[in-house]
Amino acid sequence: MTTQPRGIRYGTAEARWVILATALGSGMAFLDSTVVNVALPAIDRELNAGFSGLQWTLDGYLLTLSSLLLLGGSLGDLYGRRRIFVLGLAGFTLASLACGLAPTTGALIVARALQGTGAALMVPGSLAIISASFHPDDRAKAIGAWSGLSGVSTAVGPFLGGYLVDAVSWRWVFLLNLPLAVVVAYASLRHMPESRGAEQQVRRPDIAGAATAALGLGGVVFALIEGPVRGYTDGLVVAAGAAGALCLAVFAVLEVRSREPMLPLDIFKSREFSASNGVTLALYGALSGALFLAVLQLQQQLGYSALAAGAAFLPVTVLLVTLSPAAGELSRRLGPRVPMTIGPFVAGCGLALLSRLAEGSSYLTTVAPGVVVFGLGMAITVAPLTTTAITSVATRHAGIASGVNNVFARLAGLLAVALLPLAAGISGGQVTTPTFRRAMLLAAGLCYVSAVTAFLTVRGRKGRPAAVASAVDQPGEAPA
């Protein structure tokens, strides 16, 4: 007998509360991966951080976030996504307070690493809660709304950070999280339904898998961050990279042999899931690297204040807010291939336009066209990309699927911040016009790679993916 799908309907009061809590919670984590960019010069002046210290202020957060995302998604599927989400929120908030009070660069980097740990518990759950809680017919709209609101944090980060740096202090970039966390906690505990994976398929945590995944990702990421600074033949870099690679190999063997794996490797048999993660890697690498360097270029070469540099990207925010829900619904009707191909291509054209930035460039004729075109491309892409990544596997794996997709997104950002300056010839932390142009064109190339990848690998199927349609009402899938 066929069971009717259950779930929250889009447009209801309950739906609005759930979207608010999940989008604002994950948005706080995304915000702290971008808002710090405009605060870097102020942090350097007060704490004498140096370029390596500034990179680690960004990458210390991304290191723990990337390493622990799989664990966070798995724990949510096992113990309850709302429970792990709220636990991560508490840790993230306390670490934000520590960042705001940090007396030295070292203390700030440690606090940022703790922030990443809390975010790793919070981020996978936010999207998994959306996927598991909403009615199948409304998931695309809900994920589109979530994508737009969460994506706003990435775009509004430089503006908000710039205002706080200029008006008060760089420390308020982190302290702002405290009142936001109160709102998220209230909405989560009062209005968010609990959900988890099927109990008969996930009974106990995969401790060995979690440990080897975290150590493996951490070692490889550390080597990639420190390689450009210390040299790739440095003993510590080689040891960390080799140990990380070994742990990842052990992790793969453990997951194949385990009866209750943290990461069921068969989810990669989904063509859409694998393809969407490949697109994510290229596209988010371009996004993170471009924002990191564009903000520095605006301040160092064009003389923008922190506030003005952040405000320059406000059109991206507006486009994400207004277009993401419609893009999610369009993807459901037409299939994901079209928006996932056109969107990255348009975003790449925007970055190519931004490569013209130089001393004396006008905002209206040089900055704004690139920002608007880039924002349009991201607005077309983000919701279909996220929806495809999460709904192309069975709902019981929503948490781990979200964790995997976020690992690809955060690793992309981390690698871009560490390697794009090196590839463009930027040294000593000083961005020049020729090296900036080269970096932006490389970032545009990554967008074009993601567009080609989507066109070649993503199916143009309309409606809900088969995996979702067949998994909607499996035991244990409904909100608890």
FENMO-V788574 format. One record per pair of residues at least 4 apart in sequence whose C-alpha atoms are under 8 Angstrom apart, sorted by the first residue. I is the first residue (numbers start at 1). J is the second residue. Records with the same first field share a line. If there is no record, write none. Layout:
# FENMO-V788574
I->J ; J
This chain:
# FENMO-V788574
3->473
4->473
5->135 ; 136 ; 472 ; 473
6->134 ; 135 ; 136 ; 473 ; 478
7->132 ; 133 ; 134 ; 135 ; 136 ; 478 ; 479
8->12 ; 14 ; 15 ; 133 ; 134 ; 135
9->15 ; 134 ; 135 ; 138
10->15 ; 16 ; 134 ; 135 ; 138 ; 141 ; 142
11->15 ; 16
12->16
13->17
14->18 ; 191 ; 192
15->19 ; 134
16->20
17->21 ; 187 ; 191 ; 192
18->22 ; 130 ; 187 ; 188 ; 191 ; 192
19->23 ; 130 ; 142 ; 145 ; 146
20->24 ; 184 ; 187
21->25 ; 183 ; 184 ; 185 ; 187 ; 188 ; 192
22->26 ; 126 ; 127 ; 129 ; 130 ; 146 ; 184 ; 188
23->27 ; 126 ; 146 ; 147 ; 149 ; 150
24->28 ; 149 ; 150 ; 180 ; 184
25->29 ; 89 ; 122 ; 123 ; 126 ; 181 ; 184
26->30 ; 119 ; 122 ; 123 ; 126 ; 150
27->31 ; 149 ; 150 ; 151 ; 152 ; 153 ; 154
28->32 ; 153 ; 177 ; 180
29->33 ; 116 ; 119 ; 123
30->34 ; 150 ; 151 ; 153 ; 154
31->35 ; 153 ; 154 ; 156 ; 157
32->36 ; 157 ; 174
33->58 ; 61 ; 62 ; 154
34->154 ; 155 ; 157 ; 158 ; 288 ; 291 ; 292
35->39 ; 154 ; 156 ; 157 ; 158 ; 159 ; 160 ; 161 ; 173
36->40 ; 58 ; 157 ; 158 ; 161 ; 173
37->58 ; 158 ; 161 ; 292 ; 295
38->158 ; 161 ; 162 ; 165 ; 295 ; 296 ; 306 ; 309 ; 310
39->43 ; 161 ; 162 ; 165 ; 170 ; 173 ; 306
40->44 ; 54
41->45
42->46 ; 165 ; 170
43->47 ; 48 ; 49 ; 170
44->48 ; 49 ; 50 ; 54
45->49
47->103 ; 104 ; 105
48->105
49->53 ; 54 ; 105
50->54
51->55 ; 428 ; 429
52->56 ; 229
53->57 ; 105
54->58
55->59 ; 417 ; 418
56->60 ; 61 ; 109
57->61 ; 108 ; 109 ; 112
58->62 ; 112
59->63 ; 225 ; 414 ; 417
60->64 ; 109 ; 110 ; 112 ; 113 ; 116
61->65 ; 109 ; 112 ; 113 ; 114 ; 115 ; 116 ; 117
62->66 ; 113 ; 116 ; 410 ; 411 ; 413 ; 414
63->67 ; 113 ; 116 ; 218 ; 221 ; 222 ; 414
64->68 ; 113 ; 114 ; 116 ; 117 ; 120 ; 218
65->69 ; 113 ; 116 ; 117 ; 118 ; 119 ; 120 ; 407 ; 410
66->120 ; 217 ; 218 ; 406 ; 407 ; 410 ; 411
67->213 ; 214 ; 215 ; 216 ; 217 ; 218 ; 407
68->72 ; 117 ; 120 ; 121 ; 213 ; 214
69->73 ; 120 ; 121 ; 123 ; 124 ; 403 ; 404 ; 406 ; 407
70->74 ; 210 ; 213 ; 262 ; 263 ; 400 ; 403 ; 404 ; 407
71->75 ; 120 ; 121 ; 210 ; 214 ; 262 ; 403
72->76 ; 84 ; 120 ; 121 ; 122 ; 124 ; 125 ; 400 ; 403
73->77 ; 121 ; 124 ; 125 ; 399 ; 400 ; 401 ; 402 ; 403
74->78 ; 205 ; 262 ; 263 ; 399 ; 400 ; 403
75->79 ; 80 ; 81 ; 84 ; 205
76->80 ; 81 ; 82 ; 83 ; 84 ; 85 ; 121 ; 124 ; 125 ; 196 ; 399
77->81 ; 195 ; 196 ; 197 ; 202 ; 396 ; 397 ; 398 ; 399 ; 400
78->196 ; 197 ; 199 ; 202 ; 203 ; 204 ; 205
79->83 ; 84 ; 196
80->84 ; 194 ; 195 ; 196
81->85 ; 125 ; 126 ; 128 ; 129 ; 194 ; 195 ; 196 ; 399
82->86 ; 125 ; 129 ; 188 ; 192 ; 193 ; 194 ; 195
83->87 ; 194
84->88 ; 121 ; 122 ; 125
85->89 ; 121 ; 122 ; 123 ; 125 ; 126
86->90 ; 122 ; 185 ; 188
87->91 ; 118 ; 121 ; 122
88->92 ; 117 ; 118 ; 119 ; 120 ; 121 ; 122
89->93 ; 118 ; 119 ; 121 ; 122 ; 181 ; 185
90->94 ; 118 ; 181
91->95 ; 114 ; 115 ; 117 ; 118
92->96 ; 114 ; 115 ; 116 ; 117 ; 118 ; 119
93->97 ; 115 ; 177 ; 178 ; 181
94->98
95->99 ; 111 ; 112 ; 114 ; 115 ; 118
96->100 ; 111 ; 112 ; 115 ; 174 ; 175 ; 177 ; 178
97->101 ; 174 ; 175 ; 178
98->102 ; 108 ; 111
99->107 ; 108 ; 111 ; 112 ; 171 ; 174 ; 175
100->171 ; 172 ; 173 ; 174 ; 175
101->171
102->107 ; 108 ; 111
103->107 ; 108
104->108
105->109
106->110
107->111
108->112
109->113
110->114
111->115
112->116
113->117
114->118
115->119
116->120
117->121
118->122
119->123
120->124
121->125
122->126
123->127 ; 403 ; 406
124->128 ; 399 ; 400 ; 402 ; 403 ; 406
125->129 ; 399 ; 402
126->130
127->131 ; 143 ; 146 ; 398 ; 399 ; 402
128->132 ; 390 ; 398 ; 399 ; 402
129->133 ; 194 ; 195 ; 399
130->134 ; 139 ; 142 ; 143
131->139 ; 143 ; 390 ; 391 ; 395 ; 398
132->195 ; 395 ; 398 ; 477 ; 478 ; 479
133->193 ; 195 ; 478 ; 479
134->138 ; 139 ; 142
135->139
136->464 ; 468 ; 469 ; 472
137->464
138->142
139->143
140->144 ; 328 ; 329 ; 331 ; 332 ; 387
141->145 ; 325 ; 326 ; 328 ; 329
142->146 ; 325
143->147 ; 325 ; 328 ; 383 ; 386 ; 387
144->148 ; 324 ; 325 ; 326 ; 327 ; 328 ; 329 ; 383 ; 384 ; 387
145->149 ; 324 ; 325 ; 383
146->150
147->151 ; 324 ; 325 ; 382 ; 383 ; 386
148->152 ; 320 ; 321 ; 322 ; 323 ; 324 ; 325 ; 379 ; 382 ; 383
149->153 ; 320 ; 321
150->154
151->155 ; 317 ; 320 ; 382
152->156 ; 316 ; 317 ; 318 ; 320 ; 321
153->157 ; 317
154->158
155->159 ; 313 ; 314 ; 316 ; 317
156->160 ; 310 ; 311 ; 313 ; 314 ; 317
157->161 ; 310
158->162 ; 295 ; 306 ; 307 ; 309 ; 310 ; 311 ; 313
159->163 ; 306 ; 307 ; 308 ; 309 ; 310 ; 311 ; 312 ; 313 ; 314
160->164 ; 173 ; 307 ; 310
161->165 ; 170 ; 173 ; 306 ; 307 ; 310
162->166 ; 305 ; 306 ; 307 ; 308 ; 309 ; 310 ; 311
163->167 ; 168 ; 306 ; 307 ; 310
164->168 ; 169 ; 170 ; 172 ; 173 ; 307
165->169 ; 170 ; 171 ; 172 ; 173 ; 306 ; 307
166->305 ; 306 ; 307
168->172
169->173
170->174
171->175
172->176
173->177
176->180
177->181
178->182
179->183
180->184
181->185
182->186
183->187
184->188
185->189
186->190
187->191 ; 192
188->192
193->479 ; 480
194->479 ; 480
195->477 ; 478 ; 479 ; 480
196->396 ; 476 ; 477 ; 479 ; 480
197->201 ; 202 ; 395 ; 396 ; 397 ; 476 ; 477
198->202 ; 396 ; 474 ; 475 ; 476 ; 477
199->203 ; 476
201->260
202->260
203->260
204->260
205->262
206->210 ; 260 ; 261 ; 262
207->211
208->212 ; 251 ; 254
209->213 ; 251 ; 254 ; 255 ; 261 ; 262
210->214 ; 262
211->215
212->216 ; 247 ; 248 ; 250 ; 251
213->217 ; 247 ; 248 ; 251
214->218
215->219 ; 244 ; 247 ; 248
216->220 ; 243 ; 244 ; 245 ; 246 ; 247 ; 248
217->221 ; 244 ; 248
218->222 ; 244
219->223 ; 240 ; 241 ; 242 ; 243 ; 244 ; 245
220->224 ; 240 ; 241 ; 242 ; 243 ; 244 ; 245
221->225 ; 241 ; 411 ; 415
222->226 ; 237 ; 240 ; 241
223->227 ; 232 ; 236 ; 237 ; 238 ; 240 ; 241
224->228 ; 237 ; 241 ; 415 ; 418 ; 419
225->229 ; 414 ; 415 ; 418 ; 419
226->230 ; 231 ; 232 ; 237
227->231 ; 232 ; 233 ; 234 ; 237
228->232 ; 418 ; 419 ; 422
230->234 ; 237
231->237
232->237 ; 238
233->237 ; 238
234->238
235->239
236->240
237->241
238->242
239->243
240->244
241->245
242->246
243->247
244->248
245->249
246->250
247->251
248->252
249->253
250->254
251->255
252->256
253->257
254->258 ; 261
255->261 ; 262 ; 263 ; 264 ; 265
256->261 ; 264 ; 265
262->400
263->400
265->269
266->270
267->273 ; 393
268->273 ; 274
269->273 ; 274
270->274 ; 392 ; 393
271->275 ; 457 ; 458
272->276 ; 388 ; 389 ; 392 ; 457 ; 458 ; 459
273->277 ; 388 ; 389 ; 390 ; 392 ; 393
274->278 ; 389
275->279 ; 453 ; 454 ; 457 ; 458
276->280 ; 385 ; 386 ; 388 ; 389 ; 454 ; 458
277->281 ; 389 ; 404 ; 405 ; 408
278->282 ; 408 ; 450 ; 453
279->283 ; 385 ; 450 ; 451 ; 453 ; 454
280->284 ; 285 ; 385 ; 405 ; 408 ; 409 ; 412 ; 450
281->285 ; 408 ; 409 ; 411 ; 412
282->286 ; 412 ; 446 ; 447 ; 449 ; 450
283->287 ; 344 ; 446 ; 447 ; 450
284->288 ; 409 ; 410 ; 412 ; 413
285->289 ; 409 ; 411 ; 412 ; 413 ; 414 ; 415 ; 416 ; 443 ; 446
286->290 ; 413 ; 416 ; 443 ; 444 ; 446 ; 447
287->291 ; 413 ; 443
288->292 ; 412 ; 413 ; 414 ; 416 ; 417
289->293 ; 413 ; 416 ; 417 ; 420 ; 443
290->294 ; 351 ; 439 ; 440 ; 443
291->295
292->296 ; 417
293->297 ; 431 ; 436
294->298 ; 436
295->299 ; 309 ; 310
296->300 ; 301 ; 431
297->301 ; 302 ; 357 ; 431 ; 432 ; 433 ; 436
298->302 ; 303 ; 304 ; 309
299->303 ; 304 ; 305 ; 306 ; 309
300->304 ; 431
301->358 ; 359 ; 431 ; 432 ; 433
302->358 ; 359 ; 360 ; 361
304->308 ; 309
305->309
306->310
307->311
308->312
309->313
310->314
312->363 ; 367 ; 368 ; 371
313->317 ; 371
314->318
315->319 ; 371 ; 372 ; 375
316->320 ; 371 ; 372 ; 374 ; 375 ; 376
317->321 ; 375
318->322
319->323 ; 324 ; 375 ; 376 ; 379
320->324 ; 375 ; 376 ; 378 ; 379
321->325
322->326
323->327 ; 379 ; 380
324->328 ; 379 ; 380 ; 382 ; 383
325->329 ; 383
326->330
327->331 ; 339 ; 379 ; 380 ; 381 ; 383 ; 384
328->332 ; 383 ; 384 ; 387
329->333
330->334 ; 335
331->335 ; 336 ; 338 ; 339 ; 384 ; 462
332->336 ; 462 ; 463 ; 464
333->462 ; 463
334->338 ; 460 ; 461 ; 462 ; 463
335->459 ; 460 ; 461 ; 462 ; 463
336->340 ; 384 ; 385 ; 388 ; 458 ; 459 ; 460 ; 461 ; 462
337->341 ; 454 ; 455 ; 458 ; 459 ; 460
338->342 ; 455 ; 460
339->343 ; 380 ; 381 ; 384
340->344 ; 380 ; 381 ; 384 ; 385 ; 451 ; 454 ; 455
341->345 ; 450 ; 451 ; 452 ; 454 ; 455
342->346 ; 377 ; 380 ; 381 ; 451
343->347 ; 376 ; 377 ; 378 ; 379 ; 380 ; 381 ; 451
344->348 ; 377 ; 378 ; 381 ; 447 ; 448 ; 450 ; 451
345->349 ; 377 ; 447 ; 448 ; 451
346->350 ; 373 ; 374 ; 376 ; 377
347->351 ; 373 ; 374 ; 375 ; 376 ; 377 ; 378 ; 444 ; 447
348->352 ; 374 ; 377 ; 443 ; 444 ; 445 ; 446 ; 447 ; 448
349->353 ; 370 ; 373 ; 374 ; 444
350->354 ; 369 ; 370 ; 371 ; 372 ; 373 ; 374 ; 375 ; 377 ; 444
351->355 ; 370 ; 371 ; 374 ; 440 ; 441 ; 443 ; 444
352->356 ; 370 ; 440 ; 441 ; 444
353->366 ; 369 ; 370
354->366 ; 367 ; 369 ; 370 ; 371 ; 440
355->436 ; 437 ; 438 ; 439 ; 440 ; 441
356->366 ; 437
357->361 ; 366 ; 367 ; 433 ; 437
358->433
359->433
361->365 ; 366 ; 367
362->366 ; 367
363->367 ; 368
364->368 ; 369
365->369
366->370
367->371
368->372
369->373
370->374
371->375
372->376
373->377
374->378
375->379
376->380
377->381
378->382
379->383
380->384
381->385
382->386
383->387
384->388
385->389
386->390
387->391
388->392
389->393 ; 401 ; 402 ; 405
390->398 ; 401 ; 402
391->395 ; 398 ; 464 ; 465 ; 467 ; 468
392->465 ; 466 ; 467 ; 468
393->397 ; 398 ; 401 ; 467 ; 468
394->398 ; 467 ; 468 ; 470 ; 471 ; 472
395->468 ; 471 ; 472 ; 477
396->471 ; 476 ; 477
397->401
398->402
399->403
400->404
401->405
402->406
403->407
404->408
405->409
406->410
407->411
408->412
409->413
410->414
411->415
412->416
413->417
414->418
415->419 ; 420
416->420 ; 421
417->421
418->422
419->423
420->424 ; 439 ; 442
421->425 ; 426 ; 427 ; 439
422->426 ; 427
423->439
424->435 ; 436 ; 438 ; 439 ; 442
425->435
426->430 ; 431 ; 432 ; 435 ; 436
427->431
431->435 ; 436
432->436
433->437
434->438
435->439
436->440
437->441
438->442
439->443
440->444
441->445
442->446
443->447
444->448
445->449
446->450
447->451
448->452
449->453
450->454
451->455
452->456
453->457 ; 458
454->458
461->465
464->468 ; 469
465->469
466->470
467->471
468->472
472->477
473->477 ; 478
